[in-house]
Amino acid sequence: MTERILKTRISVLDAFNQVRNDQSLAHDNSILNYDESLLIFNNVASSIRFIQALERKIAQRATATEAEFDDDIPF
């Protein structure tokens, strides 16, 4: 299920670029309302938090694995 969610988030991130470029105060176009803005922001932010959590766990496992295979000679 996680893989499916992340794959659909790719299209959300692509659409986010369009919103960021065309529907923000940076350009003279119509802007999103507050609730739409929160929905988009929270969706993108939750994806980023999930990916960062995965990356932290991967780094912790790599550190633990390196500690297990210490090649130092004990004498």
C-alpha positions as CSV (number, residue, x, y, z in Angstrom):
1,M,0.0,0.0,0.0
2,T,2.9,2.4,0.8
3,E,4.3,1.9,-2.6
4,R,1.0,2.7,-4.3
5,I,0.6,5.9,-2.2
6,L,4.1,7.1,-3.0
7,K,3.5,6.5,-6.7
8,T,0.4,8.6,-6.7
9,R,2.2,11.3,-4.8
10,I,4.5,11.7,-7.8
11,S,1.6,13.2,-9.8
12,V,0.7,15.3,-6.8
13,L,4.3,16.7,-6.7
14,D,4.1,17.4,-10.4
15,A,0.9,19.3,-9.9
16,F,2.3,21.1,-7.0
17,N,4.9,22.7,-9.3
18,Q,2.1,24.1,-11.4
19,V,0.3,25.4,-8.4
20,R,3.5,26.9,-7.0
21,N,4.3,28.6,-10.3
22,D,0.8,29.7,-11.5
23,Q,-1.4,30.0,-8.4
24,S,0.7,31.8,-5.9
25,L,1.2,35.4,-5.1
26,A,4.4,35.4,-7.0
27,H,2.4,35.6,-10.3
28,D,-0.6,37.7,-11.4
29,N,-3.0,34.7,-11.6
30,S,-5.9,33.4,-9.5
31,I,-4.6,32.0,-6.2
32,L,-5.8,29.0,-4.2
33,N,-8.1,29.5,-1.3
34,Y,-6.9,28.8,2.2
35,D,-8.3,25.3,2.5
36,E,-7.0,24.1,-0.8
37,S,-3.6,25.6,0.1
38,L,-3.6,23.7,3.4
39,L,-4.6,20.4,1.7
40,I,-1.8,20.7,-0.9
41,F,0.8,21.8,1.7
42,N,0.0,19.0,4.2
43,N,0.0,16.4,1.4
44,V,3.5,17.4,0.2
45,A,4.8,17.9,3.8
46,S,3.6,14.4,4.9
47,S,5.4,12.9,1.9
48,I,8.6,14.6,2.8
49,R,8.3,13.6,6.5
50,F,7.8,10.0,5.5
51,I,10.8,9.9,3.2
52,Q,13.0,11.6,5.8
53,A,11.9,9.0,8.4
54,L,12.8,6.2,6.0
55,E,16.2,7.8,5.2
56,R,16.9,8.1,9.0
57,K,16.2,4.4,9.6
58,I,18.3,3.4,6.6
59,A,21.2,5.5,8.0
60,Q,20.8,4.0,11.5
61,R,20.8,0.5,10.1
62,A,24.0,1.3,8.0
63,T,25.7,2.6,11.2
64,A,24.7,-0.4,13.2
65,T,25.9,-2.8,10.4
66,E,29.3,-0.9,10.3
67,A,29.7,-1.4,14.0
68,E,29.0,-5.1,13.8
69,F,31.7,-5.6,11.1
70,D,34.5,-3.8,12.8
71,D,37.7,-5.0,11.1
72,D,40.1,-3.6,13.7
73,I,42.6,-6.1,15.1
74,P,41.9,-6.5,18.8
75,F,45.6,-6.7,19.8
